[in-house]
Amino acid sequence: MTAAQVDAFFQNYAAAFSREDVNEICALWDYPAFMSYDGRQAVLDRDQFRQNTVALCAFYRARDLARAEKQVLEIARLTPTTASVRTEDRLYNSGGALIADWEHVYLLSDTPNGIKAVVALPDNELRAWRDLGTPLGG
């Protein structure tokens, strides 16, 4: 898993959110998907993850998301097939204004089917939306 491959993965991930392409977003994950946030954990199977992704896209659409960007800030190789990745995420509306930004942490796995996300730590995203007065899931 090279830095270029990780960057390409996250460019595709951001573009899929920009297009609201739930199928592509889900295809970039391996299952079960693990989330840890606010001191809680969730393990999502493929169907649960898809439902969560549909809801997340609806949340973003309600805030006029037109473009999502992800910039890889740090890659830490943990094993030959696993890396921790920290990204800076930025969402822009149809007028080009920044809606929200945060740092996100993932674990990626180099699987027989390519690089897949397996863990997300969305604490900072949840905090960003709370700070804007529009809590995610609220």
N, C-alpha and C positions, 0 to 999 in steps of 0.2 A: 504494500500500500504506500504509494509515493505521495508527496505533497501535491503534485499536479493532479493525481487521481482524486485525492480528498477534496481539492478545490473544485474540480469538475463535478464531483458528487454534489457538493453544496450549491453550486451554481444551478444544477438541474433541480435540486430541491426547492430553491427559491423561485425558479421559473415556474415550477409546477404549482406553487402557491399563488403566484401572480396570475396564472391561467385558471386557478381553482380546479386543477386536475386531480381529483381525489384518487383516481386509479393510479396515476403516476406516483403521487405521494405515498400511497400504501405500498406500491411496488418497491420503494426505496427502503423499506423496513423488513426486518426478519422477525418472526413471531415465535413465542410470545414477546411482545414489546414491553419493556419495563420503564416506568416513570417514577421518579422520586422528586417530591416537591413539598414544601412547607412541613417537613418532618413526616410526611406520609409516603406510602408507596402504592403503586398500582401496576398490575400485570394485565395486559390486554391481549386477547387473542385477535386473530385477523378481523373478525366481525366487529368486535368491540372497538378496535383501533379505527376501522372504517367509519363507524358511527361517530366516534370522537372527531375524526378528521372532517366529516361533513359538518358537524356542529362548529368546529373551529373556522372552517371556510365561511360559514354563514355569519359568524361573529365578525370576521374580517370584512366581509362584504358590507355588513351594516355600518362599518366605519369607513367605507368607500376605498378599500384597498385596491390599488391599481398596479402596484409594483412592490415586490419583496426583494430585498437584497441580503446576502449573507457574505461576510468576509471572514475567512479563516484567520484567526489570530494566533493560534497555538495548536500544535500537534504533538502529543506525547505517545510514542510507541510503547505499549504495555507488554505485548507479546508479539511473536511474528505475525499474528493475524488480527490483533486488536489494538486500537488506538483511541486515546481520549482526545477529543477535539473541542476547542473553545472557539465560538464564532461571535462576531458582532452582527446583529440582525437589525435591519431598518425597514420600515414599512412606509410607503408613500401613497397618497391619495391621487385621484384622477387629475387634480390640479398641480401635482408635483410636490406638494407640501409633505413634510415628514409627519407621519401620524404617531409613530412610537418607535423606540429603539431600546435594545437591551443586549446583554451578552448571554449566550446559551452554551451549555455543555452537553456533549454527546459521547457515547461510546460507539465506535464503528467496528464492524467485523468484516474481514475479507473472507467471504463465503465462497463455496463452489459456484454460486450464482452471481458473483460480483460483490462489491462493497455494499453493505447494508447497515443502516442504523439499528441498534439493538437496545440502547438506553438513552433516555433524555432526562435532563435535570432542568426543568423549566421555571425554577424559582424566580429568576430575574424577569422573565416575561410576565409571570403572574403579578409581581410587584409593580412592573411598569404600568400594567392596565389598572391596577388598584390606584396607583398614584394619579392616573388620568381620570379617575372617578368612574371608570367603566370596567369593573372587575370581570375577568374572563370567567365564563360560567354563570355570571350574574345577569 
